[in-house]
Amino acid sequence: MKRAQRVQTYCTQQVRPEIRILTANRLGPTVCPHRHVLGGRNFESFSEDPFLAGKLAAQYIKGVQEKGVGATIKHFAANEQETRRCTTDVSVDERALREIYMKPFEIAIKDANPVSNAMIPSF
């Protein structure tokens, strides 16, 4: 079984029942890249590689949504720092934004079709 299929199977069998118990209706993978070792959300993210993060997120979403639980892709594109994270103005080159920060969102949406294309790209 391919690794991506194992992720989907795990999410279907393990994560989804826990969601139902907690009566949650939205759960999502975090696809923001690991850009700094002190990033407070690194433990939630799949990878610093945008392609890998997008592909893993797609399988995660498919597994979670297989039994009717919505998934929301998250979060905070281009906000990878913890110090003053809610007030920092981040300037990113358009190419870097498209190829690094937004690519996992794009891949996950195209491959998995999350409910309502729900995502939290920024705030």
N, C-alpha and C positions, 0 to 999 in steps of 0.2 A: 504494500500500500504506500502510495506517495505521501510525503510529509504533509503536503497541503490537504490531502484527504483525511489524514489522521487528525489535523487541527479541526476540520469540519466535524468529524465523527466525535471527537472529544467535546466540542461545544454542544452538539446535539444531545449527547448522553449525559454529560456532567453539568455544564453551565446552565442549560435551559431549565432543568428541573429546579435548580436553586432559585432561578429568577421567578418561576411560578410560585414557589413557597413564599418569597418576599413580596409577591404581587407587583413586581416591577414590570413596566411595559416597554422600557427602553434600556438597552445596554449596548455599549459599543466599544470597538477597539480604538486604542489611541495610536495614531499613526504619525505623530510629530517625531522628527528624527532626533537622535541623541546628538546634540551639538556640543555639549559640555559635560564633563564628568560630574559636576555638581548639580545637574539638572534634576529638579525635584520630582519630575514625572517620568524619568527614564525607566523606572521599574514597570510602568504601565505600557510603555511603547515596545513595539516588536523589533525595530532595527534602526540603525542609522542609514541603511540602504533604502532609498525610496521605493524601488521596484519590489524588494522583498517585503517591506512593510505593507505595501498595497496588496500584494498577492496573499499574504497571511491574513490581512484584514478581510479580504473578500471571502476567504474560507471560513473565517470566524463568523462573519455576518450570515453566510449561508447556513451554518450550523445552528446559530441562535434563532434564526427566522424560520427554520424548517418546521417548527411546530407552532408558529403564529406569534412569536415574540419579536417586537420591533427592535431594530438595531440602529444606533446613531453613531456615525463616525466622529471621532473627536481628536484633538482640539488644538486650538490656538496656533494656527500656522504662523511661523516666523516669530514665535514668542517662547524662546527656549531658555530664558534666564529666570532666576528666582528673585533676585534683588529688584524691588520696585516693579514686579512683573505686570501689575495692572496700570501703571502710569508711564511705562517706557514707550517711547516712540521708536519703532524699529524701521529702518530703511533697508530694503533689500532690492537688489538688481532684479529687473523683470525676468531675465533668463533663470537666475537662481531660484526665484519664487516659483516659477513654472516647473523647472526640472527637479528641484529638490524638495521644496516645501509643499507644493500642491499636488505633485505626482502621485503620492500614495492615496490621496482622496480620489483623484481621477480614476486610478486603477480599481480601487474598491467599488466605486459607484458603477463603473462599466461592467465589472465582472460579477458583482453580487446583487445589484439592484436593490439597495436597502429601502425599507419602507419610506415612502415619500421622499426618497433621496435625502434623508435626514442627515445632517452633519453640523458640527460645530467648528467652523474653520477659524474663527477669530472672535475677539470682542473688543 
